[in-house]
Structure formats: structure tokens, C-alpha cells
């Protein structure tokens, strides 16, 4: 993290404890609303907490005061060091959530400010195949949200680690190549030759011609008709065709005992 960025975001330490970093959270008007502390020499064996917050304060996003309204994009990260890393890479408007990926108590206090940005790039921690913050923010902000491409994290977890290992250029690449989430249940459909799909012939030439060769796999086909008009016989014929072709067949009947159904199929297999 550059000295220039540390000064811009007003990072300091406790006077009596220089090993404890102090992150001041100012709102967009420059009013101090929240303070977070981080122990730089944290020892899991001796210390209870690595980070903690000042009591009775209002959780907001870190870096709101430092954002530039002349840009229409906001970079949202999980930790304060990550927002400083993005800023060190020369990218404006990097803010971080106050209490980790699962803490969204800040949203009511920042909602109106958050909604004014045309684009919000989520640069959360990438772990176990997912990006933190992304799902929750995508639900709330929908079309304005983009995210860092997963392969641009390389073998790193977050922006700070990328800066340390690969430098500012890779951090900038992460932001510049951000992508939108795909829309749920919408896919690109490729053209397919209907005659190339695997099918079971019905054995009735006119029906098979209409169906481009028979009943296709991968779909549900409903056979309807009046009582006594041959639905069961027709379906039985399809079953025997499948068996003859070497396919496995599972049959359920809600009205015929299994032995009667088997007898009917045996007669169709035997033929006249």
C-alpha cells in the first residue's frame, strides 16, 4: 500500500498501541461514522481478535469520503486493505464493507448513495469457487452489478494478495475486464438438425415422418386420446421398439397389475 494512499484514506495507529491500525470510516459528506481496528502482530495463540470495531457507531462503507463523483463506477471489496490495494493500483472509488462478507448492516445507511453509481464492480474474496458479496449484491442491485473474472484472480484470494504477488497491472486488469452475471434461466440456443437427435421410432410411418424419425430422448411426450382408442397399445409398441433397439425401459402403470401389463407387452413382442 503506498504512503500516498494511506494518507488519502487517513490510516493511522493507536497512540498508545502502534501495533494496532485504525481505519476511519467517513461518509460521503466527510463525517466520521465508524472506526475499525486491526492488530498487525496478531497471534492466534495469544490474541482473542484480529479485528474489532468501535462500539456504538454506524456501519458504513470504508472509503465513501474518498470517492470521486466524476466517475460512474464503484469498486466494492471485502476488506479495508483490499480497497487500499485497488487505490494503490490507480483505480478510483474503491470502498469496502465494514464487517466482512456476511455483514450487511451497512446497506440501510448507504443505500441511496450506493444506488447512484451506474456500475458497481464486486471485487470480493475468491474462495471455494465463489466471489464473496456477489450473490447478495446482485439480488439487491441487479443490472448495475459486475464482477471480476474468476481467472483474473489467478491463484490469489483478494485484491491485496494480487497486488503483492502480481503488481498493480494485474489489479487494474481485474477491474477493467469485469463481466456481468448471466441472467438466470436465459441461454443461447444453438441451431440443431432435428433428424440428428436420437429417437425411438414408433413403427407408424406417418407418425415417425411427422416427428422427424420418432420420439426424441430428453423430452416428456404425452400420448392422449379417447378411452379404448389404442393409447396403451401404441405406447406398448414404442416400448417394444426400444427393447428391440437395445434400450433400457422403465414402466409404471397406475391401473394395471404388473403381470397383466407384462402379458400385454409379451403379446405385442410375439406378434400375430
C-alpha positions in Angstrom: 0.0 0.0 0.0 1.5 3.3 -1.0 2.1 6.1 1.5 0.1 8.4 -0.7 -3.0 6.1 -0.5 -2.6 5.5 3.3 -2.6 9.3 3.8 -5.6 9.8 1.5 -7.6 7.3 3.4 -6.3 8.7 6.7 -5.0 5.4 8.0 -3.3 5.8 11.4 -2.4 3.8 14.5 -3.5 4.0 18.1 -1.3 6.4 20.0 -0.6 4.0 22.9 -0.6 0.9 20.7 1.3 1.5 17.4 0.8 -2.2 16.5 -2.9 -1.5 16.1 -4.0 0.0 12.8 -7.0 2.4 12.8 -9.4 2.6 9.8 -11.7 5.7 9.9 -15.0 5.3 8.0 -16.2 8.8 6.8 -19.5 9.1 4.9 -19.7 11.0 1.6 -20.1 14.3 3.5 -16.8 13.7 5.4 -18.5 12.9 8.7 -16.8 10.1 10.8 -19.4 7.4 11.3 -17.4 4.2 12.1 -14.0 3.0 13.2 -12.3 -0.3 12.8 -9.1 -1.6 14.3 -6.7 -4.3 13.1 -3.8 -5.9 15.1 -0.8 -6.0 12.9 1.0 -8.6 15.0 -2.0 -10.8 15.6 -1.1 -14.2 17.2 -3.9 -16.8 17.1 -2.5 -18.5 20.2 -2.5 -15.3 22.3 -5.0 -12.9 20.9 -8.7 -13.1 21.0 -9.4 -10.9 18.0 -7.6 -9.8 14.9 -10.1 -7.0 14.1 -12.8 -5.2 16.0 -15.0 -2.1 15.7 -15.6 0.9 17.9 -18.8 0.5 19.9 -22.0 2.5 19.3 -21.0 3.6 15.8 -22.9 3.4 12.4 -21.6 0.8 10.0 -21.0 2.3 6.5 -18.6 1.6 3.6 -14.9 2.4 4.1 -13.7 5.0 1.5 -17.0 6.8 0.8 -15.4 10.2 1.5 -12.5 9.5 -0.9 -14.8 8.6 -3.9 -14.9 10.9 -6.9 -18.4 11.6 -8.4 -16.9 12.4 -11.8 -16.5 8.6 -12.3 -19.6 6.4 -12.7 -18.1 3.2 -11.4 -17.7 1.9 -7.8 -15.4 -0.9 -6.8 -16.7 -2.9 -3.8 -14.3 -5.2 -1.9 -14.5 -7.2 1.3 -11.7 -5.7 3.4 -10.1 -2.3 4.0 -6.6 -3.5 2.9 -8.2 -4.6 -0.4 -9.7 -1.2 -1.1 -6.3 0.4 -0.4 -4.7 -2.1 -2.8 -7.2 -1.2 -5.5 -6.5 2.5 -4.9 -2.7 1.9 -4.9 -3.2 0.4 -8.4 -4.5 3.8 -9.5 -8.2 2.9 -9.6 -10.6 5.5 -8.1 -13.7 4.8 -6.0 -12.6 1.7 -4.1 -14.7 1.0 -1.0 -15.0 -1.9 1.4 -17.7 -3.3 3.6 -17.2 -2.8 7.3 -17.8 -6.2 8.9 -16.9 -8.9 6.3 -18.8 -10.8 3.6 -21.7 -11.8 5.7 -22.4 -8.5 7.4 -24.9 -6.3 5.5 -26.0 -4.0 8.4 -24.4 -1.1 6.4 -26.9 -1.3 3.5 -29.7 0.8 5.0 -27.2 3.6 5.8 -25.6 3.5 2.3 -28.5 2.5 0.1 -29.2 5.9 -1.6 -25.5 6.6 -2.1 -25.0 3.1 -3.5 -27.8 3.4 -6.0 -26.4 6.5 -7.6 -23.5 4.6 -9.3 -24.1 3.4 -12.8 -21.8 0.4 -12.4 -20.7 -1.5 -9.3 -17.8 -4.0 -9.7 -17.7 -6.6 -6.9 -14.1 -7.5 -6.2 -14.7 -9.8 -3.2 -12.6 -12.6 -1.9 -12.5 -15.6 -4.2 -12.6 -18.8 -2.3 -14.1 -22.3 -2.9 -15.2 -21.3 -6.4 -17.3 -18.2 -5.5 -16.8 -14.5 -5.0 -17.9 -13.1 -1.7 -20.5 -10.3 -1.6 -21.6 -11.0 -5.2 -24.8 -13.1 -4.7 -26.3 -10.7 -2.1 -25.5 -7.5 -4.0 -26.6 -9.0 -7.3 -30.0 -9.7 -5.8 -30.4 -6.2 -4.5 -28.8 -4.1 -7.3 -29.4 -6.4 -10.3 -28.4 -4.7 -13.6 -25.7 -2.4 -12.1 -23.5 -5.2 -10.7 -20.5 -6.7 -12.4 -17.7 -8.8 -11.0 -14.1 -9.7 -11.5 -13.5 -12.6 -13.8 -12.6 -15.7 -11.8 -9.5 -16.5 -13.8 -8.1 -13.0 -13.3 -7.7 -13.8 -9.6 -5.0 -16.3 -10.7 -4.0 -18.2 -7.6 -4.9 -15.3 -5.2 -7.8 -14.7 -2.8 -8.2 -10.9 -3.0 -7.0 -7.6 -4.4 -4.3 -7.1 -1.7 -2.8 -10.5 -2.4 -2.9 -9.9 -6.2 -1.1 -6.5 -5.7 1.6 -8.2 -3.6 2.1 -11.1 -5.9 1.5 -9.8 -9.4 1.5 -6.0 -9.1 -0.8 -3.1 -9.9 -1.2 -4.0 -13.6 -3.0 -7.3 -12.7 -5.3 -5.4 -10.2 -6.2 -3.0 -13.0 -6.8 -5.9 -15.3 -9.2 -7.4 -12.8 -11.3 -4.2 -12.8 -11.0 -3.4 -16.5 -12.1 -6.9 -17.6 -15.1 -7.2 -15.2 -18.2 -9.0 -16.5 -21.9 -9.1 -15.8 -23.6 -12.0 -14.2 -25.5 -14.2 -16.7 -29.3 -13.7 -16.5 -30.9 -16.6 -14.7 -32.6 -19.2 -16.9 -31.6 -17.5 -20.2 -29.3 -19.3 -22.5 -28.1 -19.0 -26.1 -29.8 -21.8 -28.2 -27.8 -23.3 -31.0 -29.5 -24.5 -34.2 -29.8 -28.3 -34.4 -30.8 -30.6 -37.1 -34.0 -32.4 -35.8 -33.0 -35.5 -37.7 -29.7 -35.8 -35.8 -31.4 -36.2 -32.4 -31.5 -39.8 -31.0 -35.1 -41.1 -31.1 -37.2 -44.2 -30.7 -39.3 -45.0 -33.8 -43.0 -45.6 -33.2 -43.3 -48.0 -36.0 -46.1 -45.9 -37.6 -44.6 -44.4 -40.7 -46.8 -41.3 -40.8 -46.2 -40.5 -37.1 -42.4 -41.1 -37.5 -42.4 -38.7 -40.5 -44.1 -36.0 -38.5 -41.7 -36.5 -35.6 -38.6 -36.4 -37.9 -37.9 -40.1 -37.2 -39.7 -40.9 -33.9 -40.0 -39.8 -30.3 -36.8 -37.9 -29.2 -34.9 -38.6 -26.0 -34.6 -35.8 -23.5 -38.2 -34.7 -23.6 -41.5 -35.7 -22.0 -44.0 -37.0 -24.5 -47.7 -37.2 -23.5 -50.0 -39.5 -25.6 -53.6 -38.6 -25.3 -56.9 -39.8 -26.8 -60.3 -41.2 -26.0 -60.8 -44.3 -24.0 -60.3 -47.6 -25.9 -58.7 -45.9 -28.9 -55.3 -47.6 -28.6 -53.2 -45.4 -26.4 -51.8 -48.2 -24.3 -51.2 -50.4 -27.4 -49.4 -47.5 -29.1 -47.2 -46.9 -26.1 -46.6 -50.6 -25.8 -45.4 -50.7 -29.4 -42.9 -47.8 -28.6 -41.7 -49.8 -25.6 -41.1 -52.9 -27.7 -39.3 -50.9 -30.3 -37.0 -49.5 -27.6 -36.3 -53.0 -26.2 -35.7 -54.4 -29.7 -33.2 -51.5 -30.2 -31.3 -52.4 -27.0 -32.5 -49.5 -24.8 -33.4 -49.9 -21.1 -37.1 -49.3 -20.4 -38.8 -48.4 -17.1 -42.6 -48.8 -16.9 -45.1 -47.6 -14.3 -48.8 -48.3 -14.5 -51.3 -46.8 -12.1 -54.1 -49.1 -13.2 -52.8 -52.4 -14.4 -51.1 -55.1 -12.2 -47.6 -55.8 -13.3 -48.4 -59.3 -14.6 -51.2 -58.1 -16.8 -49.0 -55.4 -18.3 -46.2 -57.9 -18.9 -48.7 -60.2 -20.6 -49.9 -57.5 -22.9 -46.3 -56.5 -23.8 -45.4 -60.2 -24.4 -48.3 -60.5 -26.9 -47.1 -57.4 -28.8 -43.5 -58.7 -28.8 -44.7 -62.1 -30.1 -46.9 -60.6 -32.8 -49.6 -62.4 -34.9 
